Amino acid sequence: MSEKNKATIRRLYQEALNRGDPAVIEEVYAPDVELHLPGVPEDPFGPAPVHQLFSMVWAAFPGSSATIEDLVAEGDKVVALITLHRPRDGRILGLSPRSEQAAWTRIEVFRLFQGRIVEQWGDRDDVALLRQIGVSAPPLDPRGRISASGVG
């Protein structure tokens, strides 16, 4: 079962993200999948939020692709370490491109049932991505808090 589950996750990244085939999302995600996504206050259900996420990535980084760095499977779970990369053609948060290429890492944990994703947890390296597009962190005071001069 572990190898079959890993094949499903490979298909998600290779066909849906790398080839831009959104129909694959409906095929690999269960209709009632629960998503635990960073930055999303309530856990959404269903494949629609995955379509939204992929659309946002494609809009900000046209032609984005994922490289699967590692896949580990045990029982009904698959953990994927992936790197997303793309020369930046678009704009994010109103910022112009500051570098020719952006790359960021994600760790995803998937739980599958009968060959479909029924639950997903994600974590990503937002700081690295923000630095690549020219967003810098505000300065911290000696106590590690944002200094008054950094707010504004």
N, C-alpha and C positions, 0 to 999 in steps of 0.2 A: 504494500500500500504506500509506503514512503516514497518509492521511486515514481509511482503514478502521481502522487501529490506534488512532488517536485516538478514533474512534467507539466502539470497544470500551471504552476507559478512561472515556469520558463515561458510557457505560452502567453501568459498575461503580459510579461514584459516584452517578449519578442514580437508578438503579433499586435497587441493593443497599443503599446507605447511606441516601440521602434518602427513598426510598419504603419501605425496610425489607423488601425482597424477597430473602431469603437464597438462593433458588433460582438467582438470577443468578450468584452466586459459583461454583457448579458449572459454569455455562455459559461463563464468561469465563476461568476458570483451568483450565489443563491438569491432569490427574490427578497428574502428577509434578512440578508447579511447585516450584521451589526459592525459598525466601523468606529474605531477608537483612534481619532486622528489628532495630531498636535495642532493646537490653535483653534480647534472647533469645540465650543463650549458644551454642547450636548452631543451625545453619540448618535449620529444619523443612521438610518436603516435603509437598505436597498442599494441597488447599483447606481441610482441617479447621482449621489454625491461623488462617486468614483468618476463618472462621466464629467462632472463639474471640475474635479481636480485635474484630470487629464487635459480638459479644455483650457484651464488656466495655465498649465505648464506649456502646452502647445502655443498659446497666445503670447506668453512672455518669452518663450524659447522655441521659436519655430524649428521643427526638425529635431527636437530633443530625442535623445536615445539613452537607453539604460544598458549598462554593462553589469552583468551578474558577477559579482566578485566571489560569492560563496552562497551555497544553499545547504542547509542542514535540516534533515527531517527525522522526526521521531513520532511514531504513532500517528495521530491525526493533525500534527502541527508541522509547519515548514517555516524556517527562519531564513530570510533572504537579506544579504548585504549587497546593496547595489550602489553604483555610482551613476548619477545622471549627468550628462554633459551636452553642451551645445555652444557653438559660437553664438553670441547674443545679437539677435537682429531686432528685438523688440524693446519695449520699455517696461520697467517694473516700478510701481509706485511713483510714476511720473519722472523717474530718473533716466537719463541717457546712458547708453553703454559706457562703461569705464574700462572694460577689458574685452579683448576679442573673444575670450572663451570663458564660460562659467561651468563649474562642476561642483556637485554636492553629493554627499553620501546619505543614504537612507538605510535604516534597518527596519524590516517589516516582519511581523510574526503573523502567520495565517493559520487559522484552524479550518480544516476541510471536513466535509461530510458527503459521502457518495460522490466524490470527485469535484465538488464545488466549494468555493470559499463561503463559509458561514460566519466567520468573524475575522477581523483584521485589526492589528495594533501597529502603529507606525511611530518612528522617531527619525528626525532628520537634523542635519547640521546647518541650521539657519545662519549662524554666525559666519561661517565660511562663505556662504552664498552672499550675504549682505556685504561683507568686505569686498568680494569680487566685483560687485556692482557699484561700489563707491560709497557705501553707507558705513560710517565709522561710529564706534561706540563713544558715548560722552565720557569725559574724564571722571575719575572717581576720586573722592577725598581719601585721606589716610585710613578712614574706617571702612572703606569699600563701598561707600554710598555715592550716588551721582552728586557731583559737586554743584553748587549753585551756579557756577559759571558754565556748566554743561547743559543747563536747562534754558530753553529759550527760544 
